[in-house]
Amino acid sequence: MAAIGTWAFSYPAVKEMDLILAGENATDVVERAIAEVENDRETGHHVVGRGGFPNSMGVVECDAAIMEGSPGRFGAVAALRGVGVPCRVARKVMERSPHSLLVGEGALKFAVEQGFTVEPNDKMLSDRSASAYQEFLEKKKGVSGHDTLGLIALDLMGNIAVGVSTSGAPFKSPGRVGDSPLPGCGLFADRTVTTGDGDKIMCFCPSFHVVQLMKQGSTPREACHTVLADIMTKTSQENSFEIGLIALNMKGDVGTASSVEFPYTFWNQSHESVQKCTQSSPS
């Protein structure tokens, strides 16, 4: 049993993973843990859920996905407005929709049909994100911060679940979708998550690549570093971009690699508490 999360702000979510010890399945725990972070305005400045930065029109649009390694199920939403827990909507897509990915008005209509409350946009903004947007309008000033909460969990039955959530690039074009909710790009439930510049990451399908390497015998660490090195080889210095990878295998071993300094959190049954770690950037 183990869990790993992207960025230091995943700490409260990874702390929830000890519920696996009580016999809860990985999917339930991942969904609940992500939803708690999504719905907290205080974590919105990390570019996740409620309190996240809006698009260029001042509207918060969220992307989220959830995927199970067995029996290989997947559900996602993108450009979803007015719902503070997009990961829970993604779970419903996985379980109740004939489709795997719903976007924009279609995602919103589905959320309403499933009983989710749709809130006005001002309820999705925090004071911080509203002020940042105003400064963007007046001074064209961007913001810095981390993006994408990603979690991977392995439960008592050997099931792996992966979940991701983001409000996307601050002040993005309306309808923009990055790598996060796309299988093989932002996540793959055998067993990896990617975070960083989603517009560039999706061209490389790094999550799928990491999993294929692990299936061929690489450790999670070896697989993550091989994929990062491959991307950096194909990308010139002036076109380099931010990318972080986390991976987990069926033994509970984890691996990470990143083009920048990359804090992450990790837990397994041999640890009494969640470990805070940092993956350094390549020298």
Secondary structure, DSSP 8 states (H G I E B T S, - for coil): -EEEEESGGGHHHHHGGGGGGGT--HHHHHHHHHHHHHT-GGGGGGT-STT----TTS--EEEEEEEESSS--EEEEEEEES-S-HHHHHHHHHHH-SSSEEEHHHHHHHHHHTT-----HHHH--HHHHHHHHHHHHH---------EEEEEE-TTS-EEEEEEE--STT--TT---STTSBTTTEETTTEEEEE-HHHHTTT-HHHHHHHHHHTT--HHHHHHHHHHHHHHHS-GGG---EEEEEE-TTS-EEEEESS-EEEEEEETT-SS-EEEEE----
